[in-house]
Amino acid sequence: MLSRIVLLPVIVGVSYEFTRLTARLADRPWMRVLIAPNLALQRLTTRDPDDGMLEVAIAALKAVLAGESTLAGEIAG
């Protein structure tokens, strides 16, 4: 556990520098090969939500807003 905490700044630093490097050299063919897996993962995780997901999100938002209005009424009253 301690080794993970100690190595975290190193991993974050390397990741940051890799991101900067790929942004600067993205137009080069050899760099596109290195970037391709990251872009594929991003494409997989950022798909548009389907109708079921949107329904759940709307229901959750309505529940939160109803709870906030109830709480605001209790505080004001």
N, C-alpha and C positions, 0 to 999 in steps of 0.2 A: 504494500500500500504506500509506504513512504517513497519507494522508488518511482511510483507513478506521479506522486506530487512533485518530486524533485525533477523528473524529466518533462513535466508538463510545459514549463517555459521553453525548453529546447524544441519540443515538438511544435509548439505554437509558432516559434520563431522560424523554424524551417518551413512550415506550411505557408507562413506569410511571405517569405522570400520566394518560394516556388510560385505563389500566386502573382507576385510582382514580375517575376521572370516570364511567366507565360503571357501576361498581359503585354509586356514589352516586345516579345518575340513571337506573337501569335500568327504573324503572317508567314513564317518560315515553315516549310513542309515537315521537317523533322520535329518541330515543336507541336505541330498538329497531331502527330502520332502520340505524344505524351498527354495532350489535352483531351483527346477523344474519349478515354474512359470516364473522365470527370464530367464531360458534357453529356455522355450517355446516362450517367447516374442522375444528373440534374434533370434531364428530360423525363426520366422515369418518375422522379419524385415531385415534379411540378406539373403534372397533368391537370387538365380542367376537371372540376368536380362533376360527378353525374347528378341526376335529379334527386336521388336518395340522399346524397351528401348535402345538397342544398337544403332539402327539407329539414334535416337534422340541425343544420346551422341556424336556420330561421327559427325553429322551435326553441333552440337553446338561447338565442338572442331575445326572443319574446319572454322567456322565463326570467332571464336576468333583468330585463327592463321592468317586468311586473314586480319583481322583488325589490328593485331600487325605488319604484314609486311607492310601494308599501312602506319601505324603510323611511323614505322622505316624509310620508304622511305621519308616521309615528314620531319622528323627530320634531316636526312642526307642531304637532298636537300635544 
